[in-house]
Amino acid sequence: MKNRITKKDFEQLINELPVKEDDLIIDGKQRRGNYGTMLRRYDPIAFEVAYSEEVRESAFRNSMR
C-alpha cells in the first residue's frame, strides 16, 4: 500500500499551481502569497475538503493499478 499525501505536501502542490492575484480573495479579503498556504491558513474547511478529495482520488487511482 502506498503512503498517502501529507497535508504539507498537498499545500506545496497547490502552491505550485498558477493562480492570478485576483483569485486570492479568501475569507473576504485580498491575500498575498502562495494559494495553498493562504487556503490552509484562512479557509481551513475548504483546504480539508480539497485534501480529503485528493486522498480519496489517490486511493482510487492506486486501487486501479
PyMOL Python script that loads the backbone (N, CA, C, O; Angstrom):
from pymol import cmd

cmd.read_pdbstr("""\
ATOM      1  N   MET A   1       0.844  -1.188   0.000  1.00  0.00           N
ATOM      2  CA  MET A   1       0.000   0.000   0.000  1.00  0.00           C
ATOM      3  C   MET A   1       0.887   1.249   0.000  1.00  0.00           C
ATOM      4  O   MET A   1       1.871   1.321   0.736  1.00  0.00           O
ATOM      5  N   LYS A   2       0.542   2.188  -0.798  1.00  0.00           N
ATOM      6  CA  LYS A   2       1.328   3.413  -0.910  1.00  0.00           C
ATOM      7  C   LYS A   2       0.970   4.382   0.207  1.00  0.00           C
ATOM      8  O   LYS A   2      -0.152   4.383   0.713  1.00  0.00           O
ATOM      9  N   ASN A   3       1.938   5.203   0.581  1.00  0.00           N
ATOM     10  CA  ASN A   3       1.673   6.248   1.566  1.00  0.00           C
ATOM     11  C   ASN A   3       0.810   7.323   0.931  1.00  0.00           C
ATOM     12  O   ASN A   3       0.979   7.665  -0.240  1.00  0.00           O
ATOM     13  N   ARG A   4      -0.110   7.847   1.712  1.00  0.00           N
ATOM     14  CA  ARG A   4      -0.938   8.919   1.168  1.00  0.00           C
ATOM     15  C   ARG A   4      -0.217  10.254   1.328  1.00  0.00           C
ATOM     16  O   ARG A   4       0.709  10.393   2.128  1.00  0.00           O
ATOM     17  N   ILE A   5      -0.659  11.207   0.563  1.00  0.00           N
ATOM     18  CA  ILE A   5      -0.044  12.530   0.556  1.00  0.00           C
ATOM     19  C   ILE A   5      -0.282  13.212   1.917  1.00  0.00           C
ATOM     20  O   ILE A   5      -1.364  13.107   2.494  1.00  0.00           O
ATOM     21  N   THR A   6       0.727  13.895   2.403  1.00  0.00           N
ATOM     22  CA  THR A   6       0.571  14.624   3.665  1.00  0.00           C
ATOM     23  C   THR A   6      -0.073  15.976   3.379  1.00  0.00           C
ATOM     24  O   THR A   6      -0.101  16.436   2.237  1.00  0.00           O
ATOM     25  N   LYS A   7      -0.585  16.599   4.421  1.00  0.00           N
ATOM     26  CA  LYS A   7      -1.197  17.921   4.249  1.00  0.00           C
ATOM     27  C   LYS A   7      -0.158  18.943   3.798  1.00  0.00           C
ATOM     28  O   LYS A   7      -0.459  19.819   2.988  1.00  0.00           O
ATOM     29  N   LYS A   8       1.047  18.835   4.312  1.00  0.00           N
ATOM     30  CA  LYS A   8       2.120  19.754   3.914  1.00  0.00           C
ATOM     31  C   LYS A   8       2.458  19.566   2.429  1.00  0.00           C
ATOM     32  O   LYS A   8       2.643  20.543   1.704  1.00  0.00           O
ATOM     33  N   ASP A   9       2.537  18.311   1.984  1.00  0.00           N
ATOM     34  CA  ASP A   9       2.803  18.039   0.564  1.00  0.00           C
ATOM     35  C   ASP A   9       1.660  18.552  -0.307  1.00  0.00           C
ATOM     36  O   ASP A   9       1.901  19.094  -1.386  1.00  0.00           O
ATOM     37  N   PHE A  10       0.428  18.389   0.146  1.00  0.00           N
ATOM     38  CA  PHE A  10      -0.720  18.876  -0.605  1.00  0.00           C
ATOM     39  C   PHE A  10      -0.698  20.398  -0.687  1.00  0.00           C
ATOM     40  O   PHE A  10      -1.003  20.972  -1.733  1.00  0.00           O
ATOM     41  N   GLU A  11      -0.339  21.043   0.406  1.00  0.00           N
ATOM     42  CA  GLU A  11      -0.214  22.506   0.411  1.00  0.00           C
ATOM     43  C   GLU A  11       0.823  22.945  -0.624  1.00  0.00           C
ATOM     44  O   GLU A  11       0.585  23.894  -1.371  1.00  0.00           O
ATOM     45  N   GLN A  12       1.969  22.264  -0.674  1.00  0.00           N
ATOM     46  CA  GLN A  12       3.017  22.600  -1.644  1.00  0.00           C
ATOM     47  C   GLN A  12       2.542  22.357  -3.076  1.00  0.00           C
ATOM     48  O   GLN A  12       2.868  23.126  -3.980  1.00  0.00           O
ATOM     49  N   LEU A  13       1.772  21.287  -3.279  1.00  0.00           N
ATOM     50  CA  LEU A  13       1.218  21.000  -4.600  1.00  0.00           C
ATOM     51  C   LEU A  13       0.311  22.137  -5.068  1.00  0.00           C
ATOM     52  O   LEU A  13       0.390  22.561  -6.221  1.00  0.00           O
ATOM     53  N   ILE A  14      -0.539  22.626  -4.185  1.00  0.00           N
ATOM     54  CA  ILE A  14      -1.422  23.743  -4.527  1.00  0.00           C
ATOM     55  C   ILE A  14      -0.602  25.010  -4.757  1.00  0.00           C
ATOM     56  O   ILE A  14      -0.914  25.795  -5.653  1.00  0.00           O
ATOM     57  N   ASN A  15       0.429  25.213  -3.965  1.00  0.00           N
ATOM     58  CA  ASN A  15       1.280  26.396  -4.129  1.00  0.00           C
ATOM     59  C   ASN A  15       1.913  26.465  -5.511  1.00  0.00           C
ATOM     60  O   ASN A  15       2.194  27.557  -6.005  1.00  0.00           O
ATOM     61  N   GLU A  16       2.142  25.318  -6.141  1.00  0.00           N
ATOM     62  CA  GLU A  16       2.790  25.279  -7.451  1.00  0.00           C
ATOM     63  C   GLU A  16       1.827  25.582  -8.592  1.00  0.00           C
ATOM     64  O   GLU A  16       2.267  25.791  -9.723  1.00  0.00           O
ATOM     65  N   LEU A  17       0.525  25.609  -8.323  1.00  0.00           N
ATOM     66  CA  LEU A  17      -0.460  25.908  -9.361  1.00  0.00           C
ATOM     67  C   LEU A  17      -0.427  27.397  -9.702  1.00  0.00           C
ATOM     68  O   LEU A  17      -0.285  28.241  -8.817  1.00  0.00           O
ATOM     69  N   PRO A  18      -0.557  27.711 -10.987  1.00  0.00           N
ATOM     70  CA  PRO A  18      -0.604  29.133 -11.345  1.00  0.00           C
ATOM     71  C   PRO A  18      -1.955  29.740 -10.948  1.00  0.00           C
ATOM     72  O   PRO A  18      -3.005  29.263 -11.377  1.00  0.00           O
ATOM     73  N   VAL A  19      -1.917  30.780 -10.138  1.00  0.00           N
ATOM     74  CA  VAL A  19      -3.135  31.436  -9.664  1.00  0.00           C
ATOM     75  C   VAL A  19      -2.973  32.940  -9.845  1.00  0.00           C
ATOM     76  O   VAL A  19      -1.947  33.514  -9.481  1.00  0.00           O
ATOM     77  N   LYS A  20      -4.005  33.574 -10.415  1.00  0.00           N
ATOM     78  CA  LYS A  20      -3.973  35.021 -10.581  1.00  0.00           C
ATOM     79  C   LYS A  20      -4.171  35.693  -9.219  1.00  0.00           C
ATOM     80  O   LYS A  20      -4.860  35.157  -8.351  1.00  0.00           O
ATOM     81  N   GLU A  21      -3.573  36.850  -9.042  1.00  0.00           N
ATOM     82  CA  GLU A  21      -3.722  37.606  -7.791  1.00  0.00           C
ATOM     83  C   GLU A  21      -5.183  37.894  -7.471  1.00  0.00           C
ATOM     84  O   GLU A  21      -5.566  37.942  -6.303  1.00  0.00           O
ATOM     85  N   ASP A  22      -6.008  38.087  -8.513  1.00  0.00           N
ATOM     86  CA  ASP A  22      -7.429  38.366  -8.299  1.00  0.00           C
ATOM     87  C   ASP A  22      -8.152  37.186  -7.663  1.00  0.00           C
ATOM     88  O   ASP A  22      -9.189  37.366  -7.026  1.00  0.00           O
ATOM     89  N   ASP A  23      -7.612  35.976  -7.831  1.00  0.00           N
ATOM     90  CA  ASP A  23      -8.240  34.787  -7.290  1.00  0.00           C
ATOM     91  C   ASP A  23      -7.869  34.537  -5.829  1.00  0.00           C
ATOM     92  O   ASP A  23      -8.372  33.598  -5.213  1.00  0.00           O
ATOM     93  N   LEU A  24      -7.006  35.361  -5.281  1.00  0.00           N
ATOM     94  CA  LEU A  24      -6.575  35.165  -3.902  1.00  0.00           C
ATOM     95  C   LEU A  24      -7.432  35.954  -2.910  1.00  0.00           C
ATOM     96  O   LEU A  24      -6.919  36.535  -1.953  1.00  0.00           O
ATOM     97  N   ILE A  25      -8.720  35.963  -3.150  1.00  0.00           N
ATOM     98  CA  ILE A  25      -9.640  36.555  -2.186  1.00  0.00           C
ATOM     99  C   ILE A  25     -10.164  35.406  -1.340  1.00  0.00           C
ATOM    100  O   ILE A  25     -10.994  34.612  -1.783  1.00  0.00           O
ATOM    101  N   ILE A  26      -9.667  35.336  -0.123  1.00  0.00           N
ATOM    102  CA  ILE A  26     -10.014  34.261   0.798  1.00  0.00           C
ATOM    103  C   ILE A  26     -10.507  34.896   2.078  1.00  0.00           C
ATOM    104  O   ILE A  26      -9.895  35.832   2.594  1.00  0.00           O
ATOM    105  N   ASP A  27     -11.608  34.392   2.589  1.00  0.00           N
ATOM    106  CA  ASP A  27     -12.211  34.921   3.811  1.00  0.00           C
ATOM    107  C   ASP A  27     -12.611  36.384   3.624  1.00  0.00           C
ATOM    108  O   ASP A  27     -12.564  37.180   4.562  1.00  0.00           O
ATOM    109  N   GLY A  28     -13.008  36.722   2.389  1.00  0.00           N
ATOM    110  CA  GLY A  28     -13.492  38.062   2.087  1.00  0.00           C
ATOM    111  C   GLY A  28     -12.421  39.125   1.961  1.00  0.00           C
ATOM    112  O   GLY A  28     -12.744  40.308   1.854  1.00  0.00           O
ATOM    113  N   LYS A  29     -11.156  38.737   1.969  1.00  0.00           N
ATOM    114  CA  LYS A  29     -10.068  39.708   1.888  1.00  0.00           C
ATOM    115  C   LYS A  29      -9.081  39.297   0.811  1.00  0.00           C
ATOM    116  O   LYS A  29      -8.899  38.111   0.537  1.00  0.00           O
ATOM    117  N   GLN A  30      -8.449  40.287   0.207  1.00  0.00           N
ATOM    118  CA  GLN A  30      -7.381  40.031  -0.765  1.00  0.00           C
ATOM    119  C   GLN A  30      -6.161  39.520  -0.009  1.00  0.00           C
ATOM    120  O   GLN A  30      -5.692  40.170   0.926  1.00  0.00           O
ATOM    121  N   ARG A  31      -5.651  38.375  -0.402  1.00  0.00           N
ATOM    122  CA  ARG A  31      -4.486  37.779   0.254  1.00  0.00           C
ATOM    123  C   ARG A  31      -3.308  37.779  -0.709  1.00  0.00           C
ATOM    124  O   ARG A  31      -3.488  37.728  -1.925  1.00  0.00           O
ATOM    125  N   ARG A  32      -2.130  37.836  -0.167  1.00  0.00           N
ATOM    126  CA  ARG A  32      -0.907  37.756  -0.962  1.00  0.00           C
ATOM    127  C   ARG A  32      -0.096  36.569  -0.469  1.00  0.00           C
ATOM    128  O   ARG A  32      -0.046  36.277   0.726  1.00  0.00           O
ATOM    129  N   GLY A  33       0.530  35.901  -1.412  1.00  0.00           N
ATOM    130  CA  GLY A  33       1.351  34.749  -1.058  1.00  0.00           C
ATOM    131  C   GLY A  33       0.947  33.525  -1.848  1.00  0.00           C
ATOM    132  O   GLY A  33       0.297  33.632  -2.887  1.00  0.00           O
ATOM    133  N   ASN A  34       1.325  32.384  -1.365  1.00  0.00           N
ATOM    134  CA  ASN A  34       1.035  31.121  -2.017  1.00  0.00           C
ATOM    135  C   ASN A  34      -0.398  30.687  -1.728  1.00  0.00           C
ATOM    136  O   ASN A  34      -0.864  30.754  -0.590  1.00  0.00           O
ATOM    137  N   TYR A  35      -1.085  30.243  -2.772  1.00  0.00           N
ATOM    138  CA  TYR A  35      -2.501  29.902  -2.645  1.00  0.00           C
ATOM    139  C   TYR A  35      -2.735  28.778  -1.631  1.00  0.00           C
ATOM    140  O   TYR A  35      -3.648  28.871  -0.811  1.00  0.00           O
ATOM    141  N   GLY A  36      -1.931  27.732  -1.679  1.00  0.00           N
ATOM    142  CA  GLY A  36      -2.110  26.613  -0.745  1.00  0.00           C
ATOM    143  C   GLY A  36      -1.946  27.033   0.701  1.00  0.00           C
ATOM    144  O   GLY A  36      -2.722  26.621   1.563  1.00  0.00           O
ATOM    145  N   THR A  37      -0.943  27.849   0.969  1.00  0.00           N
ATOM    146  CA  THR A  37      -0.691  28.327   2.327  1.00  0.00           C
ATOM    147  C   THR A  37      -1.820  29.239   2.792  1.00  0.00           C
ATOM    148  O   THR A  37      -2.286  29.129   3.926  1.00  0.00           O
ATOM    149  N   MET A  38      -2.255  30.137   1.917  1.00  0.00           N
ATOM    150  CA  MET A  38      -3.353  31.038   2.284  1.00  0.00           C
ATOM    151  C   MET A  38      -4.650  30.267   2.506  1.00  0.00           C
ATOM    152  O   MET A  38      -5.399  30.557   3.438  1.00  0.00           O
ATOM    153  N   LEU A  39      -4.910  29.286   1.646  1.00  0.00           N
ATOM    154  CA  LEU A  39      -6.120  28.486   1.797  1.00  0.00           C
ATOM    155  C   LEU A  39      -6.093  27.710   3.113  1.00  0.00           C
ATOM    156  O   LEU A  39      -7.087  27.675   3.837  1.00  0.00           O
ATOM    157  N   ARG A  40      -4.976  27.102   3.413  1.00  0.00           N
ATOM    158  CA  ARG A  40      -4.855  26.322   4.655  1.00  0.00           C
ATOM    159  C   ARG A  40      -5.007  27.215   5.886  1.00  0.00           C
ATOM    160  O   ARG A  40      -5.613  26.808   6.877  1.00  0.00           O
ATOM    161  N   ARG A  41      -4.466  28.412   5.828  1.00  0.00           N
ATOM    162  CA  ARG A  41      -4.497  29.311   6.976  1.00  0.00           C
ATOM    163  C   ARG A  41      -5.846  30.005   7.149  1.00  0.00           C
ATOM    164  O   ARG A  41      -6.369  30.075   8.261  1.00  0.00           O
ATOM    165  N   TYR A  42      -6.408  30.516   6.057  1.00  0.00           N
ATOM    166  CA  TYR A  42      -7.587  31.377   6.168  1.00  0.00           C
ATOM    167  C   TYR A  42      -8.911  30.714   5.809  1.00  0.00           C
ATOM    168  O   TYR A  42      -9.972  31.262   6.107  1.00  0.00           O
ATOM    169  N   ASP A  43      -8.867  29.543   5.174  1.00  0.00           N
ATOM    170  CA  ASP A  43     -10.096  28.805   4.867  1.00  0.00           C
ATOM    171  C   ASP A  43      -9.831  27.316   5.080  1.00  0.00           C
ATOM    172  O   ASP A  43      -9.800  26.538   4.125  1.00  0.00           O
ATOM    173  N   PRO A  44      -9.639  26.928   6.341  1.00  0.00           N
ATOM    174  CA  PRO A  44      -9.261  25.540   6.622  1.00  0.00           C
ATOM    175  C   PRO A  44     -10.315  24.516   6.208  1.00  0.00           C
ATOM    176  O   PRO A  44      -9.973  23.371   5.914  1.00  0.00           O
ATOM    177  N   ILE A  45     -11.572  24.901   6.179  1.00  0.00           N
ATOM    178  CA  ILE A  45     -12.612  23.951   5.763  1.00  0.00           C
ATOM    179  C   ILE A  45     -12.447  23.608   4.282  1.00  0.00           C
ATOM    180  O   ILE A  45     -12.502  22.437   3.906  1.00  0.00           O
ATOM    181  N   ALA A  46     -12.248  24.617   3.448  1.00  0.00           N
ATOM    182  CA  ALA A  46     -12.036  24.372   2.016  1.00  0.00           C
ATOM    183  C   ALA A  46     -10.770  23.548   1.791  1.00  0.00           C
ATOM    184  O   ALA A  46     -10.740  22.665   0.934  1.00  0.00           O
ATOM    185  N   PHE A  47      -9.734  23.840   2.558  1.00  0.00           N
ATOM    186  CA  PHE A  47      -8.490  23.083   2.431  1.00  0.00           C
ATOM    187  C   PHE A  47      -8.727  21.623   2.785  1.00  0.00           C
ATOM    188  O   PHE A  47      -8.277  20.731   2.065  1.00  0.00           O
ATOM    189  N   GLU A  48      -9.429  21.367   3.887  1.00  0.00           N
ATOM    190  CA  GLU A  48      -9.698  19.994   4.319  1.00  0.00           C
ATOM    191  C   GLU A  48     -10.548  19.237   3.299  1.00  0.00           C
ATOM    192  O   GLU A  48     -10.315  18.056   3.044  1.00  0.00           O
ATOM    193  N   VAL A  49     -11.530  19.919   2.722  1.00  0.00           N
ATOM    194  CA  VAL A  49     -12.366  19.279   1.699  1.00  0.00           C
ATOM    195  C   VAL A  49     -11.512  18.889   0.493  1.00  0.00           C
ATOM    196  O   VAL A  49     -11.610  17.765   0.001  1.00  0.00           O
ATOM    197  N   ALA A  50     -10.687  19.800   0.024  1.00  0.00           N
ATOM    198  CA  ALA A  50      -9.822  19.525  -1.128  1.00  0.00           C
ATOM    199  C   ALA A  50      -8.816  18.417  -0.799  1.00  0.00           C
ATOM    200  O   ALA A  50      -8.565  17.540  -1.626  1.00  0.00           O
ATOM    201  N   TYR A  51      -8.248  18.457   0.394  1.00  0.00           N
ATOM    202  CA  TYR A  51      -7.280  17.435   0.811  1.00  0.00           C
ATOM    203  C   TYR A  51      -7.947  16.062   0.886  1.00  0.00           C
ATOM    204  O   TYR A  51      -7.394  15.073   0.404  1.00  0.00           O
ATOM    205  N   SER A  52      -9.123  16.003   1.484  1.00  0.00           N
ATOM    206  CA  SER A  52      -9.850  14.729   1.596  1.00  0.00           C
ATOM    207  C   SER A  52     -10.173  14.155   0.220  1.00  0.00           C
ATOM    208  O   SER A  52     -10.079  12.948  -0.002  1.00  0.00           O
ATOM    209  N   GLU A  53     -10.552  15.032  -0.690  1.00  0.00           N
ATOM    210  CA  GLU A  53     -10.848  14.594  -2.058  1.00  0.00           C
ATOM    211  C   GLU A  53      -9.595  14.048  -2.732  1.00  0.00           C
ATOM    212  O   GLU A  53      -9.659  13.032  -3.423  1.00  0.00           O
ATOM    213  N   GLU A  54      -8.470  14.704  -2.542  1.00  0.00           N
ATOM    214  CA  GLU A  54      -7.209  14.237  -3.122  1.00  0.00           C
ATOM    215  C   GLU A  54      -6.826  12.866  -2.554  1.00  0.00           C
ATOM    216  O   GLU A  54      -6.388  11.987  -3.297  1.00  0.00           O
ATOM    217  N   VAL A  55      -6.988  12.683  -1.252  1.00  0.00           N
ATOM    218  CA  VAL A  55      -6.672  11.398  -0.625  1.00  0.00           C
ATOM    219  C   VAL A  55      -7.582  10.302  -1.182  1.00  0.00           C
ATOM    220  O   VAL A  55      -7.123   9.200  -1.483  1.00  0.00           O
ATOM    221  N   ARG A  56      -8.871  10.611  -1.316  1.00  0.00           N
ATOM    222  CA  ARG A  56      -9.831   9.634  -1.827  1.00  0.00           C
ATOM    223  C   ARG A  56      -9.517   9.280  -3.281  1.00  0.00           C
ATOM    224  O   ARG A  56      -9.516   8.105  -3.649  1.00  0.00           O
ATOM    225  N   GLU A  57      -9.255  10.285  -4.095  1.00  0.00           N
ATOM    226  CA  GLU A  57      -8.934  10.046  -5.505  1.00  0.00           C
ATOM    227  C   GLU A  57      -7.623   9.276  -5.651  1.00  0.00           C
ATOM    228  O   GLU A  57      -7.503   8.404  -6.511  1.00  0.00           O
ATOM    229  N   SER A  58      -6.657   9.596  -4.823  1.00  0.00           N
ATOM    230  CA  SER A  58      -5.367   8.913  -4.865  1.00  0.00           C
ATOM    231  C   SER A  58      -5.539   7.434  -4.508  1.00  0.00           C
ATOM    232  O   SER A  58      -4.954   6.562  -5.151  1.00  0.00           O
ATOM    233  N   ALA A  59      -6.333   7.165  -3.495  1.00  0.00           N
ATOM    234  CA  ALA A  59      -6.592   5.766  -3.105  1.00  0.00           C
ATOM    235  C   ALA A  59      -7.304   5.026  -4.236  1.00  0.00           C
ATOM    236  O   ALA A  59      -7.002   3.862  -4.498  1.00  0.00           O
ATOM    237  N   PHE A  60      -8.235   5.682  -4.901  1.00  0.00           N
ATOM    238  CA  PHE A  60      -8.939   5.064  -6.018  1.00  0.00           C
ATOM    239  C   PHE A  60      -7.982   4.766  -7.165  1.00  0.00           C
ATOM    240  O   PHE A  60      -8.010   3.674  -7.733  1.00  0.00           O
ATOM    241  N   ARG A  61      -7.131   5.740  -7.508  1.00  0.00           N
ATOM    242  CA  ARG A  61      -6.165   5.525  -8.588  1.00  0.00           C
ATOM    243  C   ARG A  61      -5.225   4.370  -8.257  1.00  0.00           C
ATOM    244  O   ARG A  61      -4.906   3.559  -9.126  1.00  0.00           O
ATOM    245  N   ASN A  62      -4.780   4.294  -7.000  1.00  0.00           N
ATOM    246  CA  ASN A  62      -3.880   3.220  -6.599  1.00  0.00           C
ATOM    247  C   ASN A  62      -4.563   1.862  -6.621  1.00  0.00           C
ATOM    248  O   ASN A  62      -3.919   0.850  -6.899  1.00  0.00           O
ATOM    249  N   SER A  63      -5.847   1.826  -6.335  1.00  0.00           N
ATOM    250  CA  SER A  63      -6.560   0.536  -6.339  1.00  0.00           C
ATOM    251  C   SER A  63      -6.789   0.033  -7.758  1.00  0.00           C
ATOM    252  O   SER A  63      -6.997  -1.163  -7.963  1.00  0.00           O
ATOM    253  N   MET A  64      -6.754   0.924  -8.733  1.00  0.00           N
ATOM    254  CA  MET A  64      -6.979   0.540 -10.128  1.00  0.00           C
ATOM    255  C   MET A  64      -5.713  -0.032 -10.777  1.00  0.00           C
ATOM    256  O   MET A  64      -5.776  -0.566 -11.884  1.00  0.00           O
ATOM    257  N   ARG A  65      -4.590   0.076 -10.111  1.00  0.00           N
ATOM    258  CA  ARG A  65      -3.323  -0.428 -10.677  1.00  0.00           C
ATOM    259  C   ARG A  65      -3.202  -1.905 -10.535  1.00  0.00           C
ATOM    260  O   ARG A  65      -2.202  -2.486 -10.956  1.00  0.00           O
TER     261      ARG A  65
END
""", "prot")
cmd.dss("prot")
cmd.show_as("cartoon", "prot")
cmd.util.cbc("prot")
cmd.orient("prot")
